[in-house]
Amino acid sequence: MPLPENGAPWPPSAWAPYYDAMRIDDAWYSGDRKRLARVYTNHPRPTERRRLWGRRSFEHRLDRRDHRLHVPLAGDIASTSADLLFADMPTITVEDTTTQERLDQLLDEGRAQQVFLGAAEQAAALSGVFLRVTWDRELAGQPLLTVMQPDGATPEFRFGMLRAVNFWRELDGSTTSTVWRHFERHEPGRIVHALYEGTAENVGRRVPLTEHPDTADLVDSLDADGEGDSIATGIRDLTAAYIPNMLPNRLHRGSPVGRSDYAAPIHDLFDALDEVWTSWMRDIRLARARLIVPDGYMRNEGVGKGASFDDDREVWHSLKMPPNEGAGITLNQFDIRVEEHRATGEAIMRQAAQAAGYSPQSFGLDGEGQPVTATEVDSRDARSMVTRRKKAGYWRHGVADMVHVLLQLDAKLFGSRITPVRPRVEFGDGVAESAEQTATTLDLLNRAGAVSTATKVKILNPEWDDTAVQAEVRAILAETGAAAPDPVGSFPL
């Protein structure tokens, strides 16, 4: 959609279902109990209001402590997804040496790995994420790679490919009656900024950018060529890219919008897990040791002050009771159903992990947390590795597109003397072998006579360049004597 027309309803009817789903996913991802309670207490469907976080019982009054517990499994799933993808930075390369050096500098100074980790985690929770390239000459002397939220965007797709997108945000100073919204529209070759004054349900009217302090600074960066509130990028490519978390979207078949890791859906499992933990802690709370004492053991504090029991007192006297009635102090303590709750909680977590596309091993449910070899990971964590490879396929194209834009803007706006080309993006295998496993592999290859010294050094130190590898090879050959000439070869026959 283009920029909203004055008086248009908000949010757009086409995107309201997506925003509603993202709002629920965001509540679980945040781990905020108040946000969960707000979402489910005000849910339009009565069945959803009966969930643990939608109940308004006597126990959940504002003047009483809320004993409901939340297990942040949703956040763990999103974090695990990001770790599998970007715990190791993907290899991003171009053929030109000068361009590669500048690319490495841009990615390092722009904290690209941090950006990718945050983006991947949010994409797993909210069905997808946008990468955007922007610039601020006062902040940095290079273009910057940033993350934009899917619940703050209205994209336009053609044949499943992003052709334009409106990013929007509510500005400070908004009230229940007046809402200020800033729109940033990305089109091929230009970026358009617009400010609207409206309400929660209506976008309102478009006003000059100078009407709000958060957008007033943008006026100086706009083009003075009669194009309105826009900035020419000087390149043909779009300065934003959409990366779906996973496709297809099961609720909106045919939509290019991705689906969340929670879209199995596994909200029921999240809610059940919180029920189990709440019940477990209720058992502990009810099983606290309590003493039931006769009235004779209480000390009268005076008129209107009640009575109290001193549990440190050692001698009691003047108890007007027969010595054989057995009305002494009684200890009351209930059993705690530990194993039942533990087994139920682990079963729910295992099912939720599998429904999200991961192996239980990724969440420490199988195994004792000890380091594992690559072979063990392949067999015990295969489902997570398959999901990782599927997601890497979506990320590879979006990352390559935005890095290409990064290079183009660096040459166009910042005068870098490079040759901007679309880079190659390669994700590693995601498995870190132990030193013992690597040594065993090299030993077997050496016994088979199937590997050279240079190859062994390269396998052991994959980050070394050819110069460092050759230096190490010469040192090894010199120490072992393998570099000495063969004296037998010079004997006469």
Wavefront OBJ file of the C-alpha trace (Angstrom):
o trace
v 0.000 0.000 0.000
v 1.201 3.588 -0.571
v 1.206 6.118 2.246
v -2.187 6.094 4.035
v -4.869 8.474 2.865
v -6.201 11.047 5.304
v -8.894 9.566 7.517
v -8.051 5.939 6.720
v -8.891 3.379 9.453
v -5.981 2.016 11.435
v -4.603 -0.567 11.356
v -5.305 -1.432 7.718
v -7.927 -4.161 7.510
v -5.639 -6.380 5.422
v -2.959 -6.383 8.123
v -5.112 -6.433 11.275
v -5.115 -10.288 11.517
v -1.319 -10.376 11.242
v -0.927 -7.704 13.911
v -3.333 -9.551 16.235
v -1.330 -12.768 15.918
v 1.952 -10.911 16.445
v 0.562 -9.245 19.574
v -0.092 -12.646 21.165
v 3.270 -14.036 20.036
v 4.966 -10.921 21.384
v 3.315 -11.360 24.791
v 4.676 -14.907 25.123
v 8.075 -13.905 23.741
v 8.402 -10.993 26.169
v 7.874 -13.189 29.230
v 6.063 -10.261 30.863
v 3.277 -11.566 33.092
v 1.421 -8.254 32.986
v 1.469 -8.250 29.201
v 0.194 -11.828 29.092
v -2.588 -10.984 31.528
v -3.522 -7.901 29.507
v -3.676 -9.839 26.226
v -5.773 -12.727 27.505
v -7.977 -10.777 29.903
v -9.097 -8.551 27.020
v -9.197 -11.285 24.371
v -12.363 -11.133 22.231
v -12.941 -14.913 22.495
v -14.328 -16.111 25.869
v -12.456 -19.420 25.594
v -9.126 -17.553 25.528
v -10.111 -15.517 28.578
v -10.388 -18.768 30.523
v -6.680 -19.495 30.156
v -4.409 -19.181 33.173
v -3.421 -15.607 32.295
v -6.957 -14.500 31.504
v -8.561 -15.435 34.795
v -9.737 -12.857 37.287
v -10.334 -14.843 40.449
v -10.199 -13.812 44.091
v -6.567 -14.958 44.181
v -5.590 -12.480 41.445
v -6.903 -9.272 43.002
v -4.622 -6.249 43.018
v -4.391 -6.278 46.820
v -3.171 -9.883 46.891
v -0.014 -11.510 45.648
v -0.396 -13.179 42.249
v 0.871 -16.753 42.649
v 0.758 -17.587 38.938
v 4.189 -18.464 37.523
v 5.484 -18.061 33.996
v 8.157 -20.244 32.378
v 9.918 -18.268 29.587
v 10.018 -21.215 27.155
v 8.883 -18.999 24.273
v 11.892 -16.746 24.734
v 14.184 -19.786 24.960
v 12.865 -21.093 21.632
v 13.489 -17.768 19.893
v 16.944 -17.430 21.450
v 17.870 -20.988 20.441
v 16.821 -20.270 16.863
v 19.075 -17.203 16.731
v 21.989 -19.042 18.335
v 21.811 -21.869 15.823
v 21.902 -19.383 12.949
v 24.294 -16.645 14.034
v 26.319 -17.832 17.014
v 29.010 -18.123 14.335
v 29.045 -15.267 11.852
v 28.280 -16.460 8.296
v 30.991 -16.023 5.704
v 30.241 -13.016 3.475
v 32.686 -12.634 0.587
v 33.263 -10.868 -2.714
v 35.989 -11.490 -5.284
v 37.552 -8.014 -5.337
v 40.188 -7.690 -2.590
v 39.669 -3.967 -1.974
v 35.914 -4.405 -1.764
v 36.335 -7.360 0.592
v 38.513 -5.334 2.958
v 35.957 -2.531 3.035
v 33.117 -5.036 3.487
v 34.852 -6.597 6.477
v 35.264 -3.145 7.985
v 31.606 -2.238 7.414
v 30.377 -5.453 8.999
v 32.737 -5.210 11.960
v 32.193 -1.524 12.757
v 28.473 -1.888 12.084
v 28.254 -4.784 14.596
v 26.628 -6.980 11.988
v 26.654 -10.157 14.059
v 24.816 -8.439 16.898
v 22.263 -7.126 14.412
v 21.748 -10.572 12.900
v 21.408 -12.267 16.299
v 18.756 -9.810 17.451
v 16.927 -9.946 14.139
v 16.883 -13.750 14.040
v 15.514 -13.996 17.574
v 12.705 -11.557 16.842
v 11.954 -13.257 13.531
v 11.511 -16.606 15.271
v 8.997 -15.080 17.671
v 7.095 -12.716 15.357
v 7.055 -14.663 12.046
v 9.707 -12.586 10.282
v 11.790 -9.443 10.397
v 12.925 -6.570 8.181
v 16.515 -5.543 7.584
v 17.038 -1.905 6.624
v 20.082 0.040 5.487
v 20.176 3.668 6.564
v 22.757 6.340 7.343
v 23.449 9.172 9.756
v 26.556 11.197 8.973
v 26.659 12.680 12.471
v 26.598 9.232 14.053
v 28.818 7.154 11.762
v 30.890 7.630 8.622
v 29.306 4.656 6.897
v 25.860 3.225 6.118
v 24.289 1.201 8.906
v 22.427 -2.105 8.917
v 19.395 -1.967 11.226
v 16.412 -4.120 12.230
v 12.773 -3.115 11.756
v 9.866 -4.859 13.481
v 7.221 -6.762 11.498
v 4.393 -5.415 13.686
v 5.472 -1.905 12.687
v 5.449 -2.440 8.927
v 2.985 -2.714 6.056
v 4.881 -4.327 3.160
v 3.934 -4.621 -0.492
v 4.762 -7.869 -2.255
v 4.691 -8.878 -5.888
v 5.173 -12.550 -6.776
v 6.334 -13.095 -3.210
v 9.081 -10.442 -3.495
v 9.179 -7.195 -1.543
v 8.683 -4.155 -3.801
v 8.009 -1.449 -1.166
v 7.328 -1.146 2.557
v 5.953 1.409 5.006
v 7.588 1.389 8.431
v 5.538 3.179 11.077
v 5.886 4.026 14.743
v 3.902 5.913 17.343
v 5.768 8.950 18.620
v 6.194 10.334 22.116
v 3.448 12.693 23.150
v 0.636 10.468 21.903
v -2.431 10.254 24.150
v -5.663 8.294 24.187
v -7.279 10.978 22.028
v -4.336 11.986 19.805
v -1.809 9.610 18.262
v 1.223 10.828 16.309
v 2.555 8.357 13.725
v 5.714 8.616 11.683
v 5.765 6.708 8.386
v 8.971 5.843 6.557
v 8.260 4.472 3.095
v 11.001 2.618 1.234
v 10.720 2.442 -2.531
v 13.366 1.610 -5.154
v 15.542 4.709 -5.371
v 13.987 6.794 -2.601
v 12.751 6.995 0.990
v 9.652 9.020 1.880
v 8.882 10.398 5.341
v 5.401 11.418 6.512
v 3.824 12.515 9.787
v 0.172 11.870 10.683
v -1.964 13.174 13.527
v -4.824 10.802 14.282
v -6.382 8.513 16.861
v -5.956 4.899 17.909
v -8.478 3.733 15.277
v -7.844 6.326 12.563
v -4.624 7.427 10.891
v -5.908 11.015 10.826
v -4.443 13.704 8.600
v -0.969 14.186 7.201
v 0.848 17.176 8.687
v 4.289 18.735 8.078
v 7.243 16.937 9.636
v 8.015 20.046 11.658
v 4.839 19.543 13.714
v 6.575 16.994 15.959
v 10.082 17.259 17.485
v 10.931 13.625 16.666
v 10.561 14.250 12.927
v 11.595 17.899 12.706
v 15.274 16.956 12.330
v 14.469 15.012 9.152
v 13.595 18.172 7.247
v 17.232 19.166 6.715
v 18.031 15.813 5.078
v 15.184 15.917 2.546
v 15.800 16.581 -1.128
v 15.090 20.091 -2.380
v 14.010 19.006 -5.847
v 10.266 19.234 -5.523
v 9.833 15.562 -4.663
v 8.136 16.317 -1.357
v 9.238 14.702 1.893
v 11.608 12.224 0.260
v 15.285 11.342 0.090
v 16.893 9.937 -3.058
v 19.187 6.997 -2.350
v 21.005 7.151 -5.693
v 20.665 3.396 -6.246
v 17.988 1.278 -7.874
v 17.738 -1.413 -5.189
v 15.289 -1.286 -2.315
v 16.944 -0.299 0.963
v 14.906 -2.810 2.981
v 14.461 -6.571 2.846
v 11.952 -8.925 4.430
v 13.163 -12.234 5.857
v 10.392 -14.714 6.736
v 11.059 -16.962 9.680
v 9.524 -19.953 7.925
v 7.100 -20.584 5.081
v 4.328 -21.312 4.327
v 2.090 -19.379 6.690
v -0.392 -22.041 7.782
v -3.102 -19.548 8.745
v -2.753 -17.479 5.556
v -1.835 -19.885 2.792
v -0.237 -18.214 -0.192
v 0.867 -15.225 1.875
v 4.557 -14.250 1.654
v 4.455 -13.364 5.349
v 6.279 -16.010 7.380
v 5.046 -17.958 10.357
v 6.264 -17.807 13.928
v 7.955 -20.708 15.684
v 4.922 -20.592 17.993
v 2.467 -20.985 15.118
v 2.022 -24.754 15.457
v 0.246 -23.333 17.496
v 1.933 -24.082 20.784
v 0.299 -21.361 22.879
v -1.714 -24.165 24.498
v 1.528 -25.857 25.558
v 2.954 -22.602 26.923
v -0.212 -22.112 28.958
v -0.179 -25.721 30.178
v 3.462 -25.417 31.244
v 2.642 -22.334 33.303
v -0.281 -24.258 34.849
v 2.083 -27.071 35.868
v 4.631 -24.736 37.449
v 1.912 -22.781 39.215
v 0.477 -26.037 40.590
v 3.949 -27.226 41.637
v 4.652 -24.049 43.575
v 1.159 -24.223 45.066
v 2.058 -27.654 46.451
v 5.191 -26.168 47.974
v 3.263 -23.235 49.365
v 0.586 -25.418 50.920
v 3.140 -27.908 52.255
v 4.941 -25.366 54.359
v 5.275 -26.703 57.907
v 2.602 -25.304 60.201
v 2.090 -25.755 63.935
v -1.375 -26.227 65.370
v -1.282 -25.243 69.064
v -3.972 -25.329 71.792
v -5.277 -22.123 73.249
v -3.290 -22.772 76.424
v -0.031 -22.273 74.528
v -1.037 -18.781 73.366
v 0.025 -15.652 75.247
v -2.626 -13.016 75.766
v -1.329 -9.669 74.575
v -4.013 -7.675 76.342
v -7.426 -6.306 75.551
v -7.819 -5.694 71.839
v -4.304 -6.910 71.010
v -5.059 -10.596 70.416
v -2.768 -13.476 71.323
v 0.570 -14.783 70.047
v 2.651 -17.946 70.180
v 6.333 -17.799 71.101
v 8.043 -20.689 69.288
v 11.321 -20.012 71.189
v 9.815 -20.474 74.622
v 11.140 -23.585 76.407
v 8.986 -23.870 79.531
v 5.194 -23.834 79.617
v 3.136 -23.880 82.812
v -0.359 -23.446 84.162
v -1.907 -25.472 81.354
v -5.386 -26.369 82.564
v -5.637 -29.715 80.783
v -5.364 -33.377 81.808
v -1.898 -34.759 81.023
v -3.332 -37.695 79.088
v -5.577 -35.884 76.577
v -2.814 -35.502 73.958
v -3.784 -31.931 73.067
v -0.198 -30.817 72.551
v 1.440 -29.098 69.570
v 0.624 -30.784 66.234
v 2.851 -30.543 63.142
v 0.914 -30.287 59.877
v 2.838 -30.693 56.573
v 1.535 -32.033 53.239
v 3.436 -34.004 50.628
v 4.856 -32.261 47.540
v 4.225 -34.050 44.236
v 7.686 -33.385 42.838
v 8.095 -36.209 40.339
v 4.596 -35.842 38.915
v 5.091 -32.148 38.228
v 8.628 -32.618 36.929
v 7.629 -35.350 34.471
v 4.620 -33.382 33.239
v 6.640 -30.202 32.776
v 9.400 -31.969 30.847
v 6.867 -33.743 28.621
v 5.208 -30.442 27.748
v 8.562 -28.761 27.050
v 9.667 -31.665 24.852
v 6.437 -31.528 22.830
v 6.671 -27.738 22.470
v 10.281 -27.957 21.241
v 9.384 -30.597 18.665
v 6.357 -28.633 17.477
v 8.582 -25.579 16.990
v 11.000 -27.650 14.899
v 13.781 -28.342 17.402
v 15.221 -31.348 19.168
v 14.719 -31.625 22.936
v 18.520 -31.856 23.204
v 18.737 -28.185 22.172
v 16.961 -27.287 25.422
v 18.925 -29.626 27.667
v 16.072 -32.123 28.025
v 18.177 -35.095 26.898
v 21.699 -35.537 28.166
v 23.531 -34.133 31.163
v 24.877 -30.942 29.634
v 28.334 -32.339 28.876
v 30.129 -31.398 25.623
v 29.202 -33.641 22.707
v 30.987 -34.527 19.512
v 29.796 -33.663 16.031
v 28.630 -37.237 15.492
v 26.520 -37.141 18.644
v 25.025 -33.804 17.659
v 24.063 -35.160 14.246
v 22.216 -38.087 15.804
v 20.655 -36.395 18.856
v 20.070 -32.896 17.494
v 19.169 -33.697 13.901
v 15.778 -31.954 13.957
v 17.318 -28.666 15.111
v 19.976 -28.880 12.406
v 17.336 -29.430 9.714
v 15.379 -26.404 10.949
v 18.583 -24.374 10.996
v 19.393 -25.230 7.383
v 15.859 -24.335 6.301
v 16.022 -20.952 8.011
v 19.519 -20.287 6.664
v 18.068 -20.550 3.163
v 15.701 -17.642 3.869
v 18.394 -15.576 5.561
v 21.018 -16.089 2.853
v 19.134 -14.068 0.244
v 18.053 -11.242 2.548
v 21.534 -10.810 4.002
v 23.122 -10.796 0.527
v 20.643 -8.172 -0.710
v 21.220 -5.824 2.218
v 25.002 -6.203 2.185
v 24.908 -5.338 -1.528
v 22.885 -2.216 -0.688
v 25.357 -1.451 2.098
v 28.242 -1.490 -0.393
v 26.341 0.592 -2.959
v 25.435 3.310 -0.465
v 28.973 3.307 0.894
v 30.299 4.031 -2.598
v 27.522 6.475 -3.561
v 27.159 8.516 -0.371
v 30.477 8.081 1.415
v 32.851 8.014 -1.562
v 34.424 4.606 -0.971
v 36.448 3.480 -3.980
v 35.072 -0.023 -4.209
v 33.219 -2.143 -6.734
v 29.813 -2.905 -5.198
v 28.713 -6.437 -6.092
v 26.273 -8.859 -4.553
v 28.278 -10.984 -2.100
v 28.191 -14.703 -1.436
v 26.756 -15.656 1.944
v 27.634 -19.071 3.331
v 26.493 -20.471 6.658
v 28.717 -23.002 8.414
v 27.563 -26.441 9.459
v 26.610 -25.144 12.900
v 28.511 -27.902 14.709
v 31.663 -27.159 16.691
v 33.857 -30.233 16.957
v 35.815 -30.820 20.140
v 39.629 -30.842 20.057
v 39.564 -34.590 20.732
v 37.234 -35.231 17.788
v 39.370 -33.127 15.447
v 42.558 -34.895 16.566
v 40.966 -38.305 16.015
v 39.838 -37.324 12.514
v 43.296 -36.063 11.555
v 44.959 -39.191 12.964
v 42.724 -41.491 10.928
v 43.330 -39.481 7.750
v 47.070 -39.508 8.359
v 47.146 -43.285 8.872
v 45.266 -43.735 5.620
v 47.817 -41.536 3.831
v 44.927 -39.484 2.485
v 45.889 -36.014 3.702
v 48.877 -33.699 3.388
v 50.503 -31.720 6.178
v 49.123 -28.483 4.749
v 45.587 -29.864 4.745
v 45.937 -31.068 8.332
v 47.095 -27.616 9.435
v 44.199 -25.990 7.574
v 41.642 -28.324 9.178
v 43.055 -27.586 12.626
v 43.185 -23.809 12.015
v 40.488 -22.939 9.441
v 40.837 -19.202 10.141
v 44.490 -19.070 9.019
v 45.452 -17.718 5.596
v 47.780 -19.520 3.175
v 50.883 -17.690 4.417
v 50.320 -18.773 8.010
v 49.521 -22.331 6.925
v 52.732 -22.654 4.876
v 54.829 -21.255 7.742
v 53.352 -23.839 10.107
v 53.960 -26.626 7.576
v 57.627 -25.680 7.274
v 57.990 -25.652 11.056
v 56.399 -29.079 11.375
v 58.541 -30.598 8.640
v 61.688 -29.118 10.166
v 60.895 -30.458 13.648
v 60.017 -33.943 12.442
v 62.918 -34.130 9.969
v 60.555 -34.858 7.096
v 61.993 -31.914 5.162
v 65.506 -33.470 4.953
v 66.494 -34.966 1.547
v 66.347 -38.739 1.146
v 69.991 -40.019 1.193
v 69.045 -43.323 -0.434
v 67.965 -41.576 -3.563
v 71.571 -40.446 -4.302
v 73.199 -43.918 -4.118
v 74.485 -45.350 -7.429
v 72.651 -48.432 -8.703
l 1 2 3 4 5 6 7 8 9 10 11 12 13 14 15 16 17 18 19 20 21 22 23 24 25 26 27 28 29 30 31 32 33 34 35 36 37 38 39 40 41 42 43 44 45 46 47 48 49 50 51 52 53 54 55 56 57 58 59 60 61 62 63 64 65 66 67 68 69 70 71 72 73 74 75 76 77 78 79 80 81 82 83 84 85 86 87 88 89 90 91 92 93 94 95 96 97 98 99 100 101 102 103 104 105 106 107 108 109 110 111 112 113 114 115 116 117 118 119 120 121 122 123 124 125 126 127 128 129 130 131 132 133 134 135 136 137 138 139 140 141 142 143 144 145 146 147 148 149 150 151 152 153 154 155 156 157 158 159 160 161 162 163 164 165 166 167 168 169 170 171 172 173 174 175 176 177 178 179 180 181 182 183 184 185 186 187 188 189 190 191 192 193 194 195 196 197 198 199 200 201 202 203 204 205 206 207 208 209 210 211 212 213 214 215 216 217 218 219 220 221 222 223 224 225 226 227 228 229 230 231 232 233 234 235 236 237 238 239 240 241 242 243 244 245 246 247 248 249 250 251 252 253 254 255 256 257 258 259 260 261 262 263 264 265 266 267 268 269 270 271 272 273 274 275 276 277 278 279 280 281 282 283 284 285 286 287 288 289 290 291 292 293 294 295 296 297 298 299 300 301 302 303 304 305 306 307 308 309 310 311 312 313 314 315 316 317 318 319 320 321 322 323 324 325 326 327 328 329 330 331 332 333 334 335 336 337 338 339 340 341 342 343 344 345 346 347 348 349 350 351 352 353 354 355 356 357 358 359 360 361 362 363 364 365 366 367 368 369 370 371 372 373 374 375 376 377 378 379 380 381 382 383 384 385 386 387 388 389 390 391 392 393 394 395 396 397 398 399 400 401 402 403 404 405 406 407 408 409 410 411 412 413 414 415 416 417 418 419 420 421 422 423 424 425 426 427 428 429 430 431 432 433 434 435 436 437 438 439 440 441 442 443 444 445 446 447 448 449 450 451 452 453 454 455 456 457 458 459 460 461 462 463 464 465 466 467 468 469 470 471 472 473 474 475 476 477 478 479 480 481 482 483 484 485 486 487 488 489 490 491 492 493
